[in-house]
Amino acid sequence: MGPAGQRRGGAARRGGTVSRGFEELGTGPDPSGAAPAAPVLRPWRPEGPRRVKRAWVIPPISVSENHKRIPHLLVQIKSDKQQPGGVIYSIKGPGVDEEPLGIFSIDKLSGKVFLNTVLDREQNERFRLKAYALDLGGKTLEDPTDLEIIVVDQNDNRPLFRQEVFTGHVMEGAEPGTLVMTAEATDADDPNTDNAVLRFSILEPATGAFHINETTGEIRTAQAGLDREAVAVYNLTLQVADMSGDGLTTTAAAVIHVDDINDNPPEFTEDEFSLEVAEGARGAEVGRVLVHDKDLPGSPNWLAHFTILEGDPEGVFAIRTDPRTNDGVLSTAKALDHEVRDRFELTVSVQNQQVLDPTAPQSARALATVHVHVRDVNEAPVFPENPRLVSVAEGAPPGTEVTVYRASDPDIRQPQALSYSLAYDPAAWLRVEPGSGRVLTTRELPRLSAFLQGGLYTALVLASDDGEPPLTATGTLSIEIWEVNDHAPVLTLLAGIVCSQPGRGRPLLLSATDEDLSPHAEPFNFSLGHGDPQLARNWTLGRVNKTHAALRLLAEVPEGLYVLPVLVRDSGIPPQERKQALNVSVCLCGDGGACWDGTTAASAVGAGLSFEALMIVLGTIILLLLLVLLAAVGERCRRRALRKGLLAGSQDDLRDNILNYDEQGGGEEDQNAYDLNQLRHPELFPPPSPRGKQPLRRDAPYSYGSPPYPRRLPAGPSDIEDFINEGLDAADSDPSVPPYDTALIYDYEGSGSVAGTLSSIISSLEDGDQDYDYLNEWGPRFRRLADLYGQ
C-alpha cells in the first residue's frame, strides 16, 4: 500500500531477499488548470518468481501555512491487498485523535487525506501520523506506516525588539567607536529562511553622532566631541526589518545619556562681596557668596568647595557649601566683638569636590574678596566669676555681708548702669543691694537645713543693664556655711550603778553627743571635777573610744548614792566643755558582779541635777510655797462667808465621791464618806503623827530632807495651780515616800453620795446618751458644767 503516482525501486535485501517496490501512478497536471488528482500507490511486480516483502513507504507531504482553501486534499493511499467488499483506511496521531484535534481527516473507503483548518507553522511546524489498512472485519491487512506532514513557513510575523525603549550611557568626550549599547530583536518565522533574517538601522535623527551595526544591532559613537553641556540626551528611532531588510519592519526608541565629566571649573559670580553681621552671635550666618558651574547640578563635578585663604588667622569665620544651591555660606565660628574689631577682609577660593579633568580650561574667577562689617549691638552683662563659692559662719547675725557679686558690661562704647536682684532664694535667707551688688543675710543661717544641697545653699543673682533692649545675666552664688563650735558635748547617761568593791562587776560606761559636726565634735575628753582629792582617790575615768569613757572605783566606798561632777570637752577650736552631775549608786555585789537584792539604788531620780542645783530648786520652791500660803490665808478669810452662803443655799449636803475601781476588795459597797470639812478647814484637822521613822528612798541624795508638814494653803484661788505643782515637786523629792513613778492606790472618799458615782459617765459609748440636767440640782458650782455638757 502507498500513495498513488510515485514509482520507487526496491533495493535487494541481505540474504537474497528484496523489498518489494511500489509504483506510484498519477494523472499529472490537469490542462484545464484544476488541482491535480491525488497520487495512487499500486504495487510493482518484479520479474521472475522470487520471495518479496510488501511494505508501505509514504514520503513526507508538505503543505503551506495559512492555506485557505479548506478542505484541502493532501494525499490518497491504497493497499494492494484488495478484499471482497473493499479496504477500510484510517489515520491516528496529533491533529486527528490527539491535540490539536480535527486538523486532518481521511476517507475510510477511498483513502484520501484532507486538511480541515488553516495551519500556523509558529504553533506546529510538522505532524507525524500513523496510517492503517483494515478489512471489513477490522483485521489489519498490512503493518501501519508513518505519514509525516510538514508545514511550509510563510513570512507572516514581523520582527520585534526586545524592549520598546533602549537606554544607554556614554561619557562626554568619548572617542569614536565607543560601544554605547546593543539593540536586540527577534522574529517568530523560520530561522532557516529569509523570513527571519533581520537588519537594523537608525531612522532619525540623522546627526551622525552614532551609528548602528545592521546585523548585530550594536550602537557606537560615530564622531568625537560629545559635550554634555551642549546635548545631554540623544533620542534615536531604531528600525529592524526581516527578509534581509526588505520584509516586515518594526521600530523602537533608544535614549542615550551623555554622562558628565568635570570639564568646567566653578567660578564666582562677582569679584567682591560685602556682608554684615551682628556682634556676639556664634554660629550665625553672615551671608552667601555665589558661584556658577556648568557641570551636572548635584554631581561631585558640580559641588563647590570653599576655603578662606587670608584675613582670618584666628579662625573666627567658617564657610560651607549649600548642597542645594552650591552657594558658599559664611558663618561665625566664634563670637565677634565690635569693641575689639569691627571689620574683616577675607580672601576666599572655590574649587570642585571632584578633581578637575585635565582637558578643562582654567577658571578666571577662582578667587573672591569678602568684606565683613561687625555691627554693634547691646550685649548682656557678664559675671566674671560664675558660679561663685563663698563661706559664711554658722549663726552669723542678720545683715552679715556674704559677698559683693558684681557683673561687668562688655559694651564699653555704650556706658550703661547695672542693677542687681535675686532671681532665686528658696529660703529667703538673703537680700541684695540693687546698686552695689552686696549680698547680705536676712537671718541666722543654720548649719542643718533642707535647703542645703551637698552642704551648699544656692541662690541666683540677676544683673540687668538699661540698654535697648535691656539684657540680663544670671550669676550662681553657692554659700557654704562654716561649722562653728557653739555646742558643748552632753552626757547621754546621767545615772548608773557600780559595785562598791573595786574589780567587781562592770565599769559604768559613759557616752556623750555633740550637736556640732566634725571637727568640732568627737573625740571627747572625759574627766572628773577638780578640787576634791577624795574624788580622785576613789574614782577614775578612762577613755574607751572617741565618744565613750568608763567609770571605775579605785577604793571600796560605802553603798549609797554619789553625785560625781563629770567634765566633757570636745575637739573644736576653741573647745567647748560642760560640767554635768552624774548620779552613781554604789551597791554591794556578789561574786558574779550583780547587786544583791535590796541594795540597788534607783538611779533615775534626780538624774542630771547636781546637788547645788537641786538645793537651789528646793529653796526656790519653799520660798514660793510660803508666799502662796500667805496669800491663800488672806483670800480664804475673805471668801469664807461667801462659801458658807453658797453651801447654805443647798438643801442637801453635797459631797464629792471618788470611787476606786479595779481594786481587790471593797467595790461599790465600800464607799466610806470623806468629810469635806478636812479640805475646807485643814487647820482644824492636823495630820496624824508618824508612828516611827519612815524608810528613806534609795534614789534620793543623802542630803535631801523631808518637806515640812503641814503645807500652808495658798492665799488666793489663782495660786492653786502653783500650789499643786509645788506640792507635787515636794512629794517627788521627799525621800520618805515612794518614788513618783510608783503605782499608788487611793482610798475612797465617802459613801452614800446623793450625786451618785462617776461610773455612770462611761455607761454609754456616746455623749449624746447622757442627761446632764441633773447637774443643775447640785448647786451653783455645777451649773457651769450643766451649761457646757448639756448643750
LINZISUL-V210225 format. One record per pair of residues at least 6 apart in sequence whose ideal C-beta (glycine too) atoms are under 6 Angstrom apart, sorted by the first residue. I is the first residue (numbers start at 1). J is the second residue. Records with the same first field share a line. If there is no record, write none. Layout:
I->J / J
This chain:
1->56 / 78 / 79 / 133 / 142
2->22 / 41 / 56 / 57
3->39 / 41 / 58 / 75 / 77
4->24 / 25 / 39 / 40 / 41 / 76
5->24 / 25 / 26 / 39
6->24 / 39
7->23 / 24
8->21 / 22
9->21
10->18 / 19 / 20 / 21
12->18
13->19
17->51
19->53
20->52 / 54
21->44
22->41 / 44
23->42 / 44
24->39 / 41
25->40 / 42
26->39
27->37
29->36
38->73 / 75 / 76 / 112
40->76 / 78
41->78
43->80
56->145
58->145 / 147
60->148 / 150
61->74 / 75 / 149
62->150 / 152
64->152
65->119 / 120 / 121 / 151 / 154
66->118 / 154
71->114 / 116
72->115
73->112 / 114
74->113 / 115
75->113
76->111 / 112
77->111 / 131
78->111
79->87 / 133 / 141 / 142
81->141
83->135
85->136
87->133
88->108 / 134
89->106 / 108 / 111
90->132
91->106 / 129 / 131
92->130
93->129 / 130
94->127
95->103 / 104 / 127
96->104
103->117
105->114 / 116
106->113
119->151
121->151 / 153
122->188
125->151
126->150
127->149
128->148
129->147
130->144
131->145 / 147
132->144
133->141 / 142
134->140
135->141
153->189 / 190 / 193 / 195
155->189 / 195 / 247
157->188 / 189
158->248 / 250
159->185 / 187 / 198 / 240 / 242 / 250
160->186 / 250
161->185 / 252
162->184
164->252
165->253
166->181 / 183 / 254
167->255
168->180 / 181 / 256
169->257 / 259
170->180
171->259
172->226 / 227 / 228 / 258 / 261
174->221 / 226
176->221 / 223 / 224
177->220
178->221
179->220
180->219 / 256
181->219
182->217 / 218
183->217 / 238
184->217
185->198 / 240
187->196 / 242
189->195 / 196
194->243 / 244
195->242
197->244
198->240 / 242
199->214 / 241 / 244 / 245
200->212 / 214 / 217 / 240
201->239
202->212 / 236
203->237 / 239
204->237
208->222
209->222
210->219 / 222
211->222
212->219
226->258
228->258 / 260
229->294
232->258
233->257
234->256
235->255
236->254
237->251
238->252 / 254
239->249 / 251
240->250
241->247 / 249
242->248
260->295 / 296 / 299 / 301
261->357
262->301 / 352 / 354 / 356 / 357
263->357 / 360
264->293 / 294 / 295
265->356 / 363
266->291 / 293 / 304 / 350 / 352
267->292 / 363 / 365
268->291 / 365 / 368
269->290 / 292
271->368
272->369
273->289 / 370
274->371
275->286 / 287 / 372
276->373 / 375
277->286
278->375 / 377
279->336 / 337 / 338 / 374 / 377
280->335 / 379
282->332 / 335
284->332
285->331
286->330 / 331 / 372
287->330
288->327 / 329
289->328 / 368
290->327
291->304 / 350
293->302
295->301 / 302
296->302
300->353 / 354
301->354
303->353
304->321 / 326 / 350
305->351 / 353
306->319 / 328 / 348 / 350
307->349
308->319 / 346 / 348
309->347 / 349
310->347
311->344 / 345 / 346 / 347
312->346
315->333
316->334
318->331 / 333
319->328 / 330
320->329
322->329
336->374
338->374 / 376
339->412 / 413
342->374
343->373
344->372
345->371
346->370
347->369
348->368 / 370
349->366 / 367
378->467
379->410 / 411
380->471 / 473
381->407 / 409 / 418 / 463 / 465 / 473
382->407 / 408 / 473
383->407 / 473 / 475
386->475
387->476 / 478
388->477
389->478
390->402 / 403 / 479
391->480 / 482
392->402 / 445 / 479 / 481
393->482 / 484
394->447 / 481 / 482 / 483 / 484
395->444 / 484
398->441 / 442 / 443
399->440
400->441
401->440
402->439
403->439
404->437 / 438
405->437 / 439 / 461 / 475 / 477
406->437
407->463 / 473
409->416 / 465
416->465 / 466 / 467
417->466
418->463 / 465
419->434 / 464
420->432 / 434 / 437 / 463
421->462
422->432
423->460 / 462
424->459 / 460
425->459
426->451
427->451
429->442 / 445
430->439 / 459
431->440 / 442
432->439
445->481
447->481 / 483
451->457
456->478 / 480
457->479
458->478
459->477
460->474
461->475 / 477
462->472 / 474
463->473
464->470 / 472
465->471
483->517 / 520
485->516 / 520 / 572 / 576
487->514 / 515 / 516
488->576 / 577 / 578
489->512 / 514 / 524 / 568 / 570
490->513
491->512 / 580
492->511 / 513
494->607 / 608
495->583 / 603 / 604 / 607
496->508 / 584 / 603
497->585 / 603
498->508 / 584 / 586
499->505 / 589
500->556 / 557 / 559 / 586 / 588
501->556
502->553
504->589 / 593
505->589 / 593
507->550 / 551 / 552
508->551
509->550
510->549
511->547 / 548
512->524 / 568
514->521 / 570
520->572
521->570
522->546 / 547
523->546 / 571
524->547 / 568 / 570
525->569
526->541 / 549 / 568
527->567
528->535 / 539 / 541
529->565
538->554 / 555 / 557
540->552 / 554
541->549 / 551
542->550
543->549
544->550
557->586
559->586 / 587 / 588 / 599
560->586
561->585 / 601 / 701
562->584
563->581 / 583 / 611
564->582 / 584
565->579
566->580 / 582
567->577 / 579
568->578
569->575 / 577
570->576
581->609 / 610
583->603 / 607
585->601 / 603
587->595 / 599 / 600
588->596 / 599
589->595
601->698 / 699
602->698 / 699
605->699 / 739
621->726 / 729
625->726
628->714 / 719 / 722 / 723
629->712 / 713
630->715
631->714 / 715 / 716 / 719
632->713 / 714 / 715
633->715
634->715
635->715 / 716
646->780
650->779
652->754
654->778
655->676 / 750 / 753
657->749 / 750 / 753
658->749
659->757
660->746 / 748
671->748 / 751
672->748 / 751
673->750 / 751
674->749 / 750
678->685
687->710
694->736
696->735
697->735
700->735
704->735
706->734 / 736
707->730 / 734
714->720 / 723
732->740
772->786 / 789 / 790
775->782 / 785 / 786
776->783 / 786
